[in-house]
Structures are given as structure tokens and as C-alpha cells.
Amino acid sequence: MPEKEQTQTELAEISARIDELVELCRRLSEENRSLRQSQEQLSNERAGLIARNEQARTRVEAMIGRLKSLEQNQA
């Protein structure tokens, strides 16, 4: 194979490899964006669940306090 053809073949291979790498970077970037979005959503959901748990605990503690008060009033 003449040197010029070999050089063109190598350049074509390098170009194809660069195209593959660019596509891989694009896919990884999209996946990273999607994962960050999922993480943000899960963090928000977790914060909401923590708040609901705190509200429920406060209500249960209030009910226990009322029950103890009723118990003392009946004794």
C-alpha cells in the first residue's frame, strides 16, 4: 500500500475513533445529567418524608400527652 493511502487510511481510522469518543462523551454527559436530576428528585422526596415523619412524631407525642392528662384526671 502506498504511503499516501496508508496515511489516509490511518487518518480515517483516527477520525472514526474520534467520532466514537465524541458520541461516548455525549451519552455520558446525558446520563450524568439524568442521574443528577434523579438525585435531586430523590433528595427532595427524602426531605418531604423527613418532614412528614417529624409531623407524625409531633402528633403522636401530643396524643400521648393528652392521654396521660386524661389518665391523671380520672385517677
C-alpha positions as CSV (number, residue, x, y, z in Angstrom):
1,M,0.0,0.0,0.0
2,P,1.5,3.4,-1.0
3,E,2.4,5.7,1.9
4,K,-0.3,8.3,0.9
5,E,-3.1,5.7,1.0
6,Q,-1.8,4.3,4.3
7,T,-1.8,7.8,5.8
8,Q,-5.3,8.4,4.6
9,T,-6.5,5.1,6.0
10,E,-4.9,5.9,9.4
11,L,-6.5,9.4,9.3
12,A,-9.9,7.8,8.5
13,E,-9.5,5.4,11.4
14,I,-8.4,8.2,13.8
15,S,-11.4,10.2,12.6
16,A,-13.8,7.3,13.2
17,R,-12.3,6.8,16.7
18,I,-12.7,10.5,17.5
19,D,-16.3,10.3,16.4
20,E,-16.9,7.3,18.7
21,L,-15.3,9.2,21.6
22,V,-17.4,12.3,20.9
23,E,-20.6,10.1,20.9
24,L,-19.5,8.4,24.1
25,C,-18.9,11.8,25.8
26,R,-22.3,12.9,24.6
27,R,-24.0,9.8,26.0
28,L,-22.1,10.0,29.3
29,S,-23.0,13.7,29.6
30,E,-26.7,12.9,29.1
31,E,-26.5,10.0,31.6
32,N,-24.8,12.3,34.1
33,R,-27.5,14.9,33.7
34,S,-30.2,12.3,34.1
35,L,-28.5,10.9,37.3
36,R,-28.2,14.4,38.8
37,Q,-31.8,15.1,38.1
38,S,-32.8,11.8,39.7
39,Q,-30.6,12.5,42.7
40,E,-32.2,16.0,43.1
41,Q,-35.7,14.4,42.9
42,L,-34.8,11.7,45.5
43,S,-33.3,14.4,47.8
44,N,-36.5,16.4,47.6
45,E,-38.6,13.3,48.3
46,R,-36.4,12.4,51.2
47,A,-36.8,15.9,52.7
48,G,-40.5,15.6,52.3
49,L,-40.6,12.2,54.0
50,I,-38.5,13.5,56.9
51,A,-40.8,16.5,57.4
52,R,-43.9,14.2,57.3
53,N,-42.2,11.8,59.8
54,E,-41.5,14.8,62.1
55,Q,-45.1,15.9,61.9
56,A,-46.4,12.4,62.7
57,R,-44.0,12.1,65.7
58,T,-45.1,15.5,67.0
59,R,-48.8,14.5,66.7
60,V,-48.2,11.1,68.4
61,E,-46.3,12.8,71.2
62,A,-49.2,15.3,71.6
63,M,-51.7,12.4,71.7
64,I,-49.6,10.6,74.4
65,G,-49.6,13.8,76.4
66,R,-53.4,14.2,76.2
67,L,-53.9,10.5,77.1
68,K,-51.6,10.9,80.2
69,S,-53.5,14.1,81.1
70,L,-56.9,12.3,80.8
71,E,-55.5,9.4,82.8
72,Q,-54.3,11.7,85.6
73,N,-57.7,13.5,85.7
74,Q,-59.6,10.2,86.0
75,A,-57.4,8.9,88.8
